[in-house]
Each structure stands twice: as structure tokens, then as C-alpha cells.
Amino acid sequence: MTNSVLIKSKIKSFNKTITVSGDKSISIRWVLFSSLANGVSKANNLLMSEDVIAAIKVIKKLGINSNIKKNECLIFGRGIEGYRYKKNLIIDAKNSGTLGRLILGLLINTSHKIKLIGDKSLSKRDFSRVSAPLSKFGAQFKLNNDKNLPLTVMGSKKLKPIKFHELKGSAQCKSSVIFGGMRTKGTTIIKANKSRNHTELLCKHLNLPIIVKSKKNYDEIKIKKVKIIKPLNYNIPCDISSSAFFMVLTVLSNKSALTINNVNVNPTRSGIITILKMMGISIILKNKRVYKGEKVADIKVRSSKSIKPINCPTSLNSSAIDEFLVIFLVAAKAKGNSYFRNLAELDQKESPRLKWAQTILTKMGVKTIVKKNSIKIYGNPNLIIRKKIIISDYLKDHRVFMTSVIAALSFGGTWKIHNKDSIRTSFPNFLKIVNILKK
């Protein structure tokens, strides 16, 4: 069976209602919190992607059992001190930066050496941004080239609380330190640049000893040692990052409309909605509600005949960081030039995404200028592609694959896009939904 897709024509007009897969960030965090709970936790609509399955396999190696039936999962927690650490333990985070970085915060109290490994892509990513603050608790780390996987961690039974200033707007780093603070006597204090707050919301929902004060440009978080976590039953909302691809496909298609049901629209994740509205796109949130602290809604989006260029505020970068690749496609069809700045965090993902954004747009015939982690996109409202385009060798970054598919369906041309199995990490049903919209 071929591991590529061939797309030869633009998508026709559609008016559909869909449901996408469960939120990946919440799914992984649910697995980790449930592994620490006293008793059985249950999740429905758990994302059954490789990243989440990797998380379930990691907690199994730590002595925590689970039971999976379709998209329902049970996890049999053994309590906050319930992990069983074996000698010479090796755990594999596969492709998941969220799993790899968060789990380290939960391993800093073991006196056994534990080796953390990942796939080729994850092994290129910077883990010193997590090991540096976690080492202040009293854990010891040995990293490849001082920053990469594989790494070895050896914890301490005499952890001390820390003060940590998180400057990059990384929810993974912040969450890892929160987990470390949960294992430590005293109060750990975190001053963190704004980023997604799923970990904090779960802590609040579980009544854990956490205090979060929201300031203008940062959050102050105080976390104390956790003694008990109650079981966590969760109907996981749909992922806005997965929804983003179909939102953009609708915007760029002719006379089309789409409703995506039950999407997590947490403000720390929904920057794409704000950005698209600034570009003149019609987006309406229906049936808005709050579920276990998370904001959820049905998203209604329509195609647009005229797209405004944008000088994107950097304040939106963190809340749209996973969606910029596909947002750039909208900018490619805008009437004017768009600017996106301070995007260094794009290169902390599965591939150097800013470089890949420029590569894809250039192949499409869109002029771009990339300087100092910023990109200028010269929009063309009449852009139509009539040539052959091949996308390959991108470290199996799922978002590069899915963005390429959306570009092919939106602008035409003949596209051969390799490594379609990359979507297994985050959105295994992506191509199935594409086919639903094509019918």
C-alpha cells in the first residue's frame, strides 16, 4: 500500500456538519492525571492517535493498567505515589513532545535511573528547556548533546520547591514544572508567559492545591504537594487544531459552509478564530458552554470572496502556534501582504515549520520573505495552481502533511504528498473527513 496521497483537483462546494477527533492536549493530560488518581478514571472520545497511545504505554511501564474499547478508555490509578519504577527502565515518548516533556515532571522523585527516548523528530527537539528547571528540584539529568534525547533522569527523595520564570510561552515546560511541584513539599512558584492552560484547569477541576493569578502578560502559578487525586471521568471535546484544517478549507473553497460540533475553544488555544475574523472571515460560535473548566462550542464557518491581509499581533502567537501553517494558506489568498513575527516556537515543533511554510508557499507560486523568525506573505486573491507539486522529507510532521492536503484541495494543481501515516500521531481520521467533504 502506498504511503502517499495524490490530489489532482480542487474540492467542490460543500455544506456539511462534522465532528473531529478528541483534543490531543487534553487526552494526554487526562492519561497522566488518571495514572496518579486513586481509583478508576474513564474517558470518552479519547483521541486514539499514536501520541496518546504512547502515553498509555508509558504509564503501563510505570505499573498503571488500562482498558481500551474503541474511543473509551479506563485507567486504573494507584495514587500519587503509585508508579512502580524498575531498574534500567526505558520509556518511549515516540513523536510526542507533550508526553516527553510532561512525564519528566512526574519522574523526578525516583531514585532509579530512567531513560527517555523518542523518534527521530522528537530526538532533535530541545529538552534542556525542561531539564533545566526540573534539575532545580533536585533531580539529575544527562542529555545527548546537552539538550536532546535520549536522556537519563534520576530523581530525588528530597525534592525542594523552586521558583521558575517561563519566558517562551511553552505550556509543555510550564506543565512539567507544575507536575514537579505536585511531587514536592512546600510551594513551587511559576511566573509563566501566556500559553495553553489545560493543566491548570484540570488541577482546579480536581481541587488540587493550585492558585493561578492571571496578569496582563503572564500568569503567576503556585502549586503545593499533592496528596490525593480523585478519579477523573471526562468526555473529551474535539480538537481545535484538528478543526483548523477544515475551517481553512471552507474559507478557501467556493460557496461552502461547515459546522464543526463540540470543539474546545479554550481562549489559550483559539487564536486561529481571532486571526481569521481579523481577516474578514465569517465565524460564529454556537451552543457555547463550559465543561470542567474548558470552553466548548460548535464552530460555524463560511467561505469568503474577499480576504483581508493581516499584520498579526504577536500576542496571538501562543494561542495559534499549532495553526500557523494552515493560517498562512489564508494569507496566500488575501488581497495584500500579511506579516507574522516572532515565530521562533515554530521551530520547536516536529519539523522546522517556518522553513516548511516557506517551502510549501514557494512551491505554490506565492512570494514570501522570511527574516529572523518572521514571515511576510504576498497575497494573491486569484491564485490558482496548475503545476505538479511534491511534498516529502519533512520529518513526518503531521501538520505539514495536512496543510499540504488543504492547499491542494483549495488551490488546485497535481499534488503528491508523501508520508500520509504521519497523521497517526494526532489525527488518524483526517483523510476520512476529507472524503466526507468531497462527497
C-alpha positions in Angstrom: 0.0 0.0 0.0 1.4 3.4 -1.0 2.2 5.8 1.8 1.4 8.9 -0.2 -1.7 10.7 -1.5 -2.3 12.1 -5.0 -4.7 15.0 -5.3 -5.5 16.2 -8.9 -8.3 18.7 -8.4 -9.9 21.3 -6.2 -12.7 20.3 -3.8 -16.2 21.2 -4.9 -18.6 23.3 -2.9 -20.0 21.7 0.3 -22.3 22.4 3.1 -21.7 19.9 5.9 -21.6 19.2 9.6 -18.7 17.2 11.0 -17.1 16.1 14.3 -13.4 15.8 14.5 -11.2 13.7 16.9 -10.8 14.4 20.6 -8.4 17.1 21.8 -4.8 15.7 21.9 -3.5 18.0 24.6 -6.4 17.1 26.9 -6.2 13.4 26.0 -2.5 13.2 27.0 -3.1 15.1 30.2 -6.1 13.0 31.1 -3.9 9.9 30.8 -1.2 11.3 33.1 -3.6 12.7 35.7 -5.6 9.5 35.7 -2.5 7.4 36.3 -2.0 9.3 39.5 -5.6 9.1 40.7 -6.9 6.9 43.5 -9.2 4.6 41.5 -10.6 4.1 38.1 -10.9 7.0 35.6 -13.0 6.9 32.4 -12.7 8.9 29.2 -15.0 9.1 26.2 -13.9 10.5 22.8 -10.3 9.9 23.8 -8.1 10.6 20.8 -6.8 7.3 19.7 -3.7 8.6 18.0 -0.1 7.4 18.3 0.8 10.2 20.7 -2.0 9.2 23.1 -1.4 5.5 22.8 2.3 6.2 23.5 1.2 7.9 26.8 -0.9 4.9 27.7 2.1 2.6 27.0 4.4 4.8 29.2 2.1 4.6 32.2 1.9 0.9 31.7 5.7 0.7 32.0 5.2 2.6 35.3 2.8 0.0 36.6 -0.5 1.5 35.7 -3.1 -0.6 33.9 -5.7 0.5 31.4 -8.5 -0.9 29.3 -9.4 0.5 25.8 -12.6 -0.1 23.9 -13.0 1.9 20.7 -12.7 5.5 21.9 -13.5 4.7 25.5 -10.6 4.2 28.0 -10.4 3.2 31.6 -7.2 3.8 33.6 -6.7 2.1 37.0 -4.8 4.7 39.0 -2.7 3.7 42.0 -2.4 7.1 43.7 0.1 10.0 43.5 2.9 7.7 44.7 1.7 4.6 42.8 4.3 4.4 40.0 6.5 1.3 40.1 10.0 2.1 39.0 12.0 -0.8 37.6 15.8 -0.8 37.2 17.1 0.1 33.8 13.7 1.4 32.7 13.3 2.8 29.2 10.2 4.7 28.3 9.5 5.9 24.7 7.6 9.1 24.0 7.6 8.3 20.3 6.8 11.6 18.5 5.1 13.4 21.3 6.8 16.5 22.8 3.8 16.9 25.2 4.3 13.4 26.6 8.1 13.5 26.7 8.3 16.8 28.5 5.3 16.4 30.9 6.2 12.9 32.0 9.7 14.1 33.2 7.9 16.3 35.8 6.4 13.1 37.3 9.7 11.2 37.3 11.8 13.5 39.5 11.1 11.6 42.7 12.5 8.2 41.7 15.9 7.0 42.8 16.2 4.7 39.8 17.8 5.9 36.6 15.1 6.1 33.8 16.0 6.6 30.1 13.6 8.6 27.9 13.8 8.1 24.2 11.8 9.3 21.2 11.6 9.0 17.4 13.9 10.8 15.0 11.9 14.0 15.1 11.5 14.2 18.8 15.2 13.4 19.4 16.0 16.7 17.6 13.9 18.8 19.9 15.3 20.8 22.9 14.7 19.0 26.2 17.0 21.3 28.2 14.2 23.8 28.5 12.5 21.2 30.7 15.5 19.5 32.4 17.0 22.9 33.5 14.1 23.9 35.8 13.4 20.3 36.9 17.0 19.9 38.0 16.5 22.7 40.4 14.0 20.5 42.3 16.9 18.1 43.0 16.7 15.7 40.0 19.7 14.9 37.8 19.7 14.7 34.0 22.1 13.6 31.4 21.1 14.6 27.8 22.5 13.9 24.4 24.5 17.0 23.3 23.3 18.7 26.5 19.8 19.2 25.1 18.4 16.2 23.1 17.1 12.7 23.6 17.9 10.1 24.6 18.2 11.5 28.1 18.6 9.9 31.5 16.8 11.2 34.6 17.5 10.2 38.2 15.2 11.7 40.8 15.5 12.5 44.4 13.5 11.7 47.6 14.5 15.1 48.9 12.9 17.4 46.4 12.8 21.1 47.2 10.3 23.7 45.8 11.5 26.2 43.2 10.8 29.5 41.6 10.7 29.3 37.8 10.3 32.1 35.2 9.0 30.5 32.0 9.8 33.0 29.2 9.0 31.2 25.9 5.2 30.7 26.3 5.6 26.9 26.4 2.8 25.1 28.0 4.9 21.9 28.0 7.6 23.4 30.1 5.1 25.1 32.4 3.1 21.9 32.9 6.2 19.8 33.5 7.2 22.1 36.4 3.6 22.0 37.7 3.9 18.2 37.8 7.2 18.5 39.6 5.7 20.9 42.1 2.9 18.4 42.8 5.6 16.0 44.0 7.4 18.5 46.2 6.9 19.7 49.8 6.4 23.4 50.0 5.2 25.8 47.4 6.6 26.0 43.9 6.0 29.4 42.2 5.9 29.8 38.4 5.8 33.0 36.5 4.8 31.9 33.0 4.3 33.8 29.7 0.8 33.2 28.4 0.3 29.7 26.9 -2.4 27.0 26.9 -3.7 26.3 30.3 -5.2 22.8 30.2 -3.0 21.5 33.0 -4.1 24.4 35.4 -7.8 23.8 34.5 -7.5 20.1 35.3 -5.8 20.9 38.6 -8.6 23.3 39.5 -11.3 20.8 38.5 -9.6 18.1 40.7 -9.4 20.6 43.6 -5.6 20.3 43.8 -3.7 22.9 45.8 -3.0 25.3 42.9 -3.5 29.1 42.7 -3.4 30.8 39.4 -3.4 34.6 39.1 -3.7 36.0 35.7 -1.7 39.1 35.0 -1.6 41.2 31.8 1.4 39.5 30.1 1.9 36.4 32.3 0.4 34.0 34.8 1.6 33.5 38.4 1.0 29.9 39.4 1.6 28.4 42.9 1.4 24.7 43.4 1.8 22.7 46.6 2.5 19.0 47.1 -0.5 16.8 46.1 -1.6 14.0 48.5 -4.6 12.6 46.6 -6.2 12.9 43.2 -9.8 11.7 42.7 -10.7 9.7 39.6 -11.3 11.8 36.5 -14.2 11.0 34.3 -14.1 13.0 31.1 -16.0 13.4 27.8 -13.1 15.0 25.8 -14.1 17.8 23.5 -12.9 17.9 19.9 -9.5 19.4 19.0 -9.4 22.9 17.6 -6.1 22.2 16.0 -7.6 19.4 14.0 -10.7 21.6 13.3 -8.5 24.3 11.9 -7.7 22.4 8.7 -11.3 22.1 7.8 -12.1 25.7 8.8 -9.4 26.9 6.4 -10.6 24.5 3.7 -14.1 26.0 4.0 -12.8 29.6 3.9 -10.8 28.9 0.7 -13.4 26.9 -1.1 -16.2 28.3 -3.3 -19.6 28.8 -1.8 -19.1 26.4 1.1 -20.2 26.3 4.7 -19.2 24.0 7.6 -20.3 23.3 11.2 -17.8 21.5 13.5 -19.5 20.3 16.6 -18.3 20.2 20.2 -14.9 21.9 19.8 -12.7 23.0 22.6 -12.4 26.8 22.2 -10.3 27.5 25.2 -9.0 31.1 24.7 -5.4 29.9 25.1 -5.9 27.7 22.0 -8.4 29.6 19.8 -6.1 32.2 18.3 -7.0 31.0 14.8 -10.6 32.1 15.3 -9.4 35.7 16.3 -7.0 35.8 13.4 -9.5 34.6 10.8 -12.0 37.1 12.0 -9.4 39.8 11.6 -9.0 38.7 8.0 -12.7 39.2 7.4 -13.8 35.6 7.7 -17.3 34.7 8.9 -17.0 32.5 12.0 -19.8 32.0 14.6 -19.6 30.1 17.8 -22.9 28.4 18.6 -24.1 26.4 21.7 -21.3 27.8 23.9 -20.8 26.1 27.3 -18.2 25.4 29.9 -17.2 21.8 30.6 -14.8 21.0 33.5 -13.4 24.5 33.1 -12.9 24.2 29.3 -14.9 26.4 26.9 -16.7 24.4 24.3 -18.8 25.4 21.3 -20.0 24.5 17.8 -18.0 26.4 15.1 -19.8 27.6 12.0 -17.6 29.0 9.2 -18.3 30.1 5.6 -16.2 30.6 2.5 -15.0 34.1 1.8 -14.9 36.0 -1.5 -12.6 38.6 -0.1 -9.8 38.0 2.4 -8.1 40.9 4.2 -4.3 40.8 4.8 -3.2 40.8 8.4 -0.3 42.3 10.5 -0.8 39.5 13.0 -0.4 40.7 16.7 2.4 38.7 18.4 0.1 38.5 21.4 -1.8 35.8 19.4 1.2 33.7 18.6 0.9 31.3 21.6 -2.8 30.7 21.1 -2.3 29.9 17.4 1.1 28.3 17.4 0.0 24.9 16.0 -2.3 26.5 13.4 0.1 28.9 11.6 1.0 26.6 8.8 -2.6 26.5 7.6 -3.3 30.1 8.5 -0.5 31.0 6.0 -2.6 29.5 3.3 -5.4 32.0 4.0 -2.8 34.8 3.9 -1.7 33.5 0.5 -5.2 34.3 -0.9 -5.5 37.7 0.8 -5.8 41.0 -1.1 -2.5 42.4 0.1 0.6 41.4 2.2 0.4 39.7 5.6 3.1 39.8 8.3 3.7 37.2 11.1 6.5 37.9 13.6 8.4 36.3 16.5 7.6 32.7 15.5 10.7 31.0 16.9 8.5 28.5 18.7 7.5 27.1 15.2 11.0 25.5 15.1 10.4 23.8 18.4 7.8 21.5 16.8 8.1 18.3 14.9 9.9 20.0 12.0 11.3 23.5 11.3 7.8 24.7 10.4 8.6 28.2 9.4 11.0 26.8 6.8 8.4 24.3 5.6 5.8 27.1 5.4 8.1 29.0 3.0 8.8 25.8 1.1 5.1 25.0 0.5 4.2 28.5 -0.3 7.1 28.9 -2.7 6.1 25.6 -4.5 2.6 27.1 -4.8 4.0 30.2 -6.5 3.5 32.5 -3.5 6.2 35.1 -2.8 7.5 35.1 0.8 10.2 36.7 2.7 11.5 35.0 5.9 13.7 37.0 8.3 14.5 36.5 12.0 11.6 34.1 12.8 9.2 36.2 10.9 7.4 35.8 7.5 5.9 38.2 5.0 3.4 36.6 2.6 2.4 38.4 -0.6 -1.2 37.5 -1.1 -2.8 36.8 -4.4 -6.7 36.6 -4.4 -6.6 35.0 -7.9 -4.1 32.3 -7.0 -4.7 29.0 -9.0 -2.2 26.2 -9.2 -1.8 24.3 -12.5 1.5 22.5 -11.9 2.8 19.4 -10.2 3.9 19.7 -6.6 5.7 17.0 -4.5 5.9 17.3 -0.7 8.3 14.9 1.0 11.2 14.6 3.5 9.6 16.7 6.3 10.4 14.5 9.3 6.9 13.1 9.1 5.4 16.3 10.6 1.6 15.7 10.6 0.8 19.3 10.2 3.0 19.7 7.1 1.1 16.8 5.6 -2.4 18.1 6.4 -1.5 21.6 5.4 -0.4 20.3 2.0 -3.6 18.4 1.5 -5.7 21.5 2.3 -3.5 23.6 -0.1 -4.1 21.0 -2.9 -7.9 20.9 -2.3 -8.1 24.7 -2.1 -5.8 25.9 -4.9 -5.7 23.1 -7.4 -2.7 21.6 -9.2 -1.5 18.0 -9.0 0.0 17.2 -5.6 1.8 14.1 -4.5 2.2 14.2 -0.7 4.3 11.6 0.9 4.2 10.0 4.4 0.5 10.1 5.0 1.0 7.8 8.0 2.3 11.0 9.8 -1.4 11.8 10.6 -1.5 8.8 13.0 0.3 10.9 15.6 -2.6 13.4 16.0 -5.5 12.9 13.6 -5.9 9.4 12.2 -9.3 10.2 10.7 -8.2 13.3 8.8 -8.4 11.7 5.3 -11.8 10.1 6.1 -13.2 13.5 6.9 -11.7 14.9 3.7 -13.6 12.2 1.8 -16.8 13.1 3.6 -16.5 16.7 2.4 -15.6 15.6 -1.1 -18.8 13.6 -1.5 
